[in-house]
Amino acid sequence: MLSALSLTLLAWLPGAADAQPLLRDPAALLVPPPAVSLKRASAAPTLLIVTDARQTSAAVARRYGVPAEAVDLLPTPEPGVRVRRVKLPAEQAAAVPVRPESVIDYTVRPGETLDLVARRHRLTLTELLGVNLERESLDDLKSGETVRIPTAETGVLVRIKPGQTALSLIAGYGADLQATAQANGVLPTELGVGDELLLPGILAEDFHEQLVERRENEEKADAEARILAQYTRFTQWKKDRERARLEEKYAKQAKYEAYLAWKTSPERQRRIAAYQRQVQFEAAEAARRTRERADQLQASQQQTAANRAAATTAASSSNIGRGEVVGRVTAGGGLGWPMRSYRITSRYAERDIPFHQQVFHGGIDLAAPTGTPIYAAAGGTVTQSGYGAYGLNVFTASGNATLVYGHMSRTAVAAGQTVSRGQLIGYVGCSGICTGPHLHFEIRLGGQTVDPLALLP
């Protein structure tokens, strides 16, 4: 059995007396031979390693991080067993912690989570957490971070703290002693403070549940914080709104009080007196303008009567008829209507609109759509073409007669041009003072207006 072999080796090997007290505990001898090492003394620079014949010195050197020449093969009387002395550097003798070879480091890639890392290595999240007990959250994994991965046995990886031993941890977690020795590849009694011990078969379910609960608590706390922040904003909004309402109320109250103070102020009394004086002045002005319009209207009526009498006298004294007057208006024959299609809306001297009541209407108005052609009612010379008394108008002269075409939208002749009866001279519009598109047609004989309807065919 291994116990007899180990005692034989320790009794036979020189210098084994230092390690012999470590094997007095019978439980330490229940480890099968595949890969077993003896505990190094905390102050000793060498280790005595007992392995089976399959392990090489190079593998032992790699395990302890020393060059191959630092591992010596010692003679042994037992076949199939190898005893090696490992010379550790002075600075590593007490500083290099022991970790199971089956536990490796893995560098986290961008975008990976603990759950994704576990699935990538065919582990459950609980098995991955078992060898990373220092984690404080399930969601704090960062790119480039290092996590430990169990490649063989799974379980809980613990670091031996001061006051603890590997055997106390095995007993405390209820792990199997022999399975623990095989999973770690070392006698548990050889591990000391700072070394890492893998306890196979132990699941970190409580730790997993603790992290899950912590995550739920953090999510709950975040939700409560958001609700609190939202409620705080709402209460602040209510306070601001109430403050604004009070400020508006106080502002209105201040304005009302200022109005009451102004209402009885001397300044308001002065303004009221000034307003009353203005009203009286405007009333007097309105009465004056009314009287002036009445006087103008009376004078206009008297002038109209005088004009008619003068026209009648001129016609009688000349002893000519209607055809003779028309003949004198144009050199090319009698008068013709200035438009082909029209509607008479205001006659000579008619007082149909307020403007005609204020100003004597010395012609006739022929209504038609804007742009309707206007033709010369008689031949003559254009004396004016452009804006004048009747908006955009055209004046033509023939002998002692002047024909006026007013309120055009566009003229078709120029001043100084000779026109004949029926020639296009412009288009109907509403330029100047007018109430709608029409032609104001006026005839003046010797400078006095006459009724065009008395001369038109």
GILINQUI-V780448 format. One record per helix or strand. SS is the DSSP state (2 for helix, 1 for strand). FROM is the first residue (numbers start at 0). TO is the last residue. If there is no record, write none. Layout:
ss;from;to
SS;FROM;TO
SS;FROM;TO
This chain:
ss;from;to
2;1;11
2;16;22
2;25;28
1;34;36
1;45;51
2;56;63
2;67;69
1;70;73
1;80;86
1;102;106
2;113;119
2;124;129
1;145;149
1;154;158
2;165;172
2;176;183
2;187;189
1;195;199
2;204;262
2;265;317
2;321;328
1;342;345
2;353;357
1;363;366
1;372;374
1;379;387
1;390;397
1;400;405
1;407;410
1;417;418
1;423;428
1;437;444
1;447;449
2;451;453
